[in-house]
Amino acid sequence: MKEKIHPTWFPDAHVHCACGHTFTTGSTLKDISVEVCSACHPLFTGQQKFLDTAGRVDKFNQRMAAAEQKKAEADERKRKKAEAVAAEA
């Protein structure tokens, strides 16, 4: 095995989950933060739980509403411009 090419091994690395559960494992990182662990994952707990930590669905809905509003405003401007052109003729 070559010397000085392998990362440092921490046999007592601490893993911290967003649910508050902590445990120790071996890793090349001293401290690890995770969002889901075996204490809160539905596969291990048998309970279904919806995670939307970043509010991704709400952000998507807001972007879609803003896009629809812009489209409606553009359509309104086109309609008014077409009426103005028709009135001049």
MODELLER restraints for C-alpha pairs under 7 A, 6 or more apart:
rsr = mdl.restraints
at = mdl.atoms
rsr.add(forms.Gaussian(group=physical.xy_distance, feature=features.Distance(at['CA:7:A'], at['CA:28:A']), mean=6.38, stdev=0.5))
rsr.add(forms.Gaussian(group=physical.xy_distance, feature=features.Distance(at['CA:8:A'], at['CA:28:A']), mean=5.74, stdev=0.5))
rsr.add(forms.Gaussian(group=physical.xy_distance, feature=features.Distance(at['CA:9:A'], at['CA:27:A']), mean=5.93, stdev=0.5))
rsr.add(forms.Gaussian(group=physical.xy_distance, feature=features.Distance(at['CA:9:A'], at['CA:28:A']), mean=4.76, stdev=0.5))
rsr.add(forms.Gaussian(group=physical.xy_distance, feature=features.Distance(at['CA:10:A'], at['CA:26:A']), mean=5.64, stdev=0.5))
rsr.add(forms.Gaussian(group=physical.xy_distance, feature=features.Distance(at['CA:10:A'], at['CA:27:A']), mean=5.37, stdev=0.5))
rsr.add(forms.Gaussian(group=physical.xy_distance, feature=features.Distance(at['CA:10:A'], at['CA:28:A']), mean=5.69, stdev=0.5))
rsr.add(forms.Gaussian(group=physical.xy_distance, feature=features.Distance(at['CA:10:A'], at['CA:29:A']), mean=6.73, stdev=0.5))
rsr.add(forms.Gaussian(group=physical.xy_distance, feature=features.Distance(at['CA:10:A'], at['CA:30:A']), mean=6.09, stdev=0.5))
rsr.add(forms.Gaussian(group=physical.xy_distance, feature=features.Distance(at['CA:11:A'], at['CA:25:A']), mean=6.40, stdev=0.5))
rsr.add(forms.Gaussian(group=physical.xy_distance, feature=features.Distance(at['CA:11:A'], at['CA:26:A']), mean=4.08, stdev=0.5))
rsr.add(forms.Gaussian(group=physical.xy_distance, feature=features.Distance(at['CA:11:A'], at['CA:27:A']), mean=6.38, stdev=0.5))
rsr.add(forms.Gaussian(group=physical.xy_distance, feature=features.Distance(at['CA:12:A'], at['CA:24:A']), mean=5.66, stdev=0.5))
rsr.add(forms.Gaussian(group=physical.xy_distance, feature=features.Distance(at['CA:12:A'], at['CA:25:A']), mean=5.62, stdev=0.5))
rsr.add(forms.Gaussian(group=physical.xy_distance, feature=features.Distance(at['CA:12:A'], at['CA:26:A']), mean=5.57, stdev=0.5))
rsr.add(forms.Gaussian(group=physical.xy_distance, feature=features.Distance(at['CA:13:A'], at['CA:24:A']), mean=5.49, stdev=0.5))
rsr.add(forms.Gaussian(group=physical.xy_distance, feature=features.Distance(at['CA:13:A'], at['CA:25:A']), mean=5.30, stdev=0.5))
rsr.add(forms.Gaussian(group=physical.xy_distance, feature=features.Distance(at['CA:13:A'], at['CA:26:A']), mean=5.47, stdev=0.5))
rsr.add(forms.Gaussian(group=physical.xy_distance, feature=features.Distance(at['CA:13:A'], at['CA:27:A']), mean=5.89, stdev=0.5))
rsr.add(forms.Gaussian(group=physical.xy_distance, feature=features.Distance(at['CA:13:A'], at['CA:29:A']), mean=6.57, stdev=0.5))
rsr.add(forms.Gaussian(group=physical.xy_distance, feature=features.Distance(at['CA:13:A'], at['CA:30:A']), mean=4.67, stdev=0.5))
rsr.add(forms.Gaussian(group=physical.xy_distance, feature=features.Distance(at['CA:13:A'], at['CA:31:A']), mean=5.69, stdev=0.5))
rsr.add(forms.Gaussian(group=physical.xy_distance, feature=features.Distance(at['CA:14:A'], at['CA:22:A']), mean=6.95, stdev=0.5))
rsr.add(forms.Gaussian(group=physical.xy_distance, feature=features.Distance(at['CA:14:A'], at['CA:23:A']), mean=5.90, stdev=0.5))
rsr.add(forms.Gaussian(group=physical.xy_distance, feature=features.Distance(at['CA:14:A'], at['CA:24:A']), mean=4.62, stdev=0.5))
rsr.add(forms.Gaussian(group=physical.xy_distance, feature=features.Distance(at['CA:14:A'], at['CA:25:A']), mean=6.52, stdev=0.5))
rsr.add(forms.Gaussian(group=physical.xy_distance, feature=features.Distance(at['CA:14:A'], at['CA:30:A']), mean=6.50, stdev=0.5))
rsr.add(forms.Gaussian(group=physical.xy_distance, feature=features.Distance(at['CA:14:A'], at['CA:31:A']), mean=5.01, stdev=0.5))
rsr.add(forms.Gaussian(group=physical.xy_distance, feature=features.Distance(at['CA:14:A'], at['CA:32:A']), mean=6.21, stdev=0.5))
rsr.add(forms.Gaussian(group=physical.xy_distance, feature=features.Distance(at['CA:15:A'], at['CA:22:A']), mean=5.48, stdev=0.5))
rsr.add(forms.Gaussian(group=physical.xy_distance, feature=features.Distance(at['CA:15:A'], at['CA:23:A']), mean=5.37, stdev=0.5))
rsr.add(forms.Gaussian(group=physical.xy_distance, feature=features.Distance(at['CA:15:A'], at['CA:24:A']), mean=5.98, stdev=0.5))
rsr.add(forms.Gaussian(group=physical.xy_distance, feature=features.Distance(at['CA:15:A'], at['CA:31:A']), mean=6.01, stdev=0.5))
rsr.add(forms.Gaussian(group=physical.xy_distance, feature=features.Distance(at['CA:15:A'], at['CA:32:A']), mean=4.66, stdev=0.5))
rsr.add(forms.Gaussian(group=physical.xy_distance, feature=features.Distance(at['CA:15:A'], at['CA:33:A']), mean=5.85, stdev=0.5))
rsr.add(forms.Gaussian(group=physical.xy_distance, feature=features.Distance(at['CA:16:A'], at['CA:22:A']), mean=4.65, stdev=0.5))
rsr.add(forms.Gaussian(group=physical.xy_distance, feature=features.Distance(at['CA:16:A'], at['CA:23:A']), mean=6.98, stdev=0.5))
rsr.add(forms.Gaussian(group=physical.xy_distance, feature=features.Distance(at['CA:16:A'], at['CA:32:A']), mean=6.13, stdev=0.5))
rsr.add(forms.Gaussian(group=physical.xy_distance, feature=features.Distance(at['CA:16:A'], at['CA:33:A']), mean=4.83, stdev=0.5))
rsr.add(forms.Gaussian(group=physical.xy_distance, feature=features.Distance(at['CA:16:A'], at['CA:34:A']), mean=6.21, stdev=0.5))
rsr.add(forms.Gaussian(group=physical.xy_distance, feature=features.Distance(at['CA:17:A'], at['CA:33:A']), mean=5.86, stdev=0.5))
rsr.add(forms.Gaussian(group=physical.xy_distance, feature=features.Distance(at['CA:17:A'], at['CA:34:A']), mean=4.83, stdev=0.5))
rsr.add(forms.Gaussian(group=physical.xy_distance, feature=features.Distance(at['CA:17:A'], at['CA:35:A']), mean=5.46, stdev=0.5))
rsr.add(forms.Gaussian(group=physical.xy_distance, feature=features.Distance(at['CA:17:A'], at['CA:36:A']), mean=6.18, stdev=0.5))
rsr.add(forms.Gaussian(group=physical.xy_distance, feature=features.Distance(at['CA:17:A'], at['CA:37:A']), mean=6.23, stdev=0.5))
rsr.add(forms.Gaussian(group=physical.xy_distance, feature=features.Distance(at['CA:18:A'], at['CA:34:A']), mean=6.39, stdev=0.5))
rsr.add(forms.Gaussian(group=physical.xy_distance, feature=features.Distance(at['CA:18:A'], at['CA:35:A']), mean=4.85, stdev=0.5))
rsr.add(forms.Gaussian(group=physical.xy_distance, feature=features.Distance(at['CA:18:A'], at['CA:36:A']), mean=6.73, stdev=0.5))
rsr.add(forms.Gaussian(group=physical.xy_distance, feature=features.Distance(at['CA:19:A'], at['CA:40:A']), mean=6.77, stdev=0.5))
rsr.add(forms.Gaussian(group=physical.xy_distance, feature=features.Distance(at['CA:21:A'], at['CA:39:A']), mean=6.87, stdev=0.5))
rsr.add(forms.Gaussian(group=physical.xy_distance, feature=features.Distance(at['CA:38:A'], at['CA:44:A']), mean=5.78, stdev=0.5))
rsr.add(forms.Gaussian(group=physical.xy_distance, feature=features.Distance(at['CA:39:A'], at['CA:45:A']), mean=6.74, stdev=0.5))
rsr.add(forms.Gaussian(group=physical.xy_distance, feature=features.Distance(at['CA:42:A'], at['CA:48:A']), mean=5.46, stdev=0.5))
rsr.add(forms.Gaussian(group=physical.xy_distance, feature=features.Distance(at['CA:42:A'], at['CA:49:A']), mean=6.74, stdev=0.5))
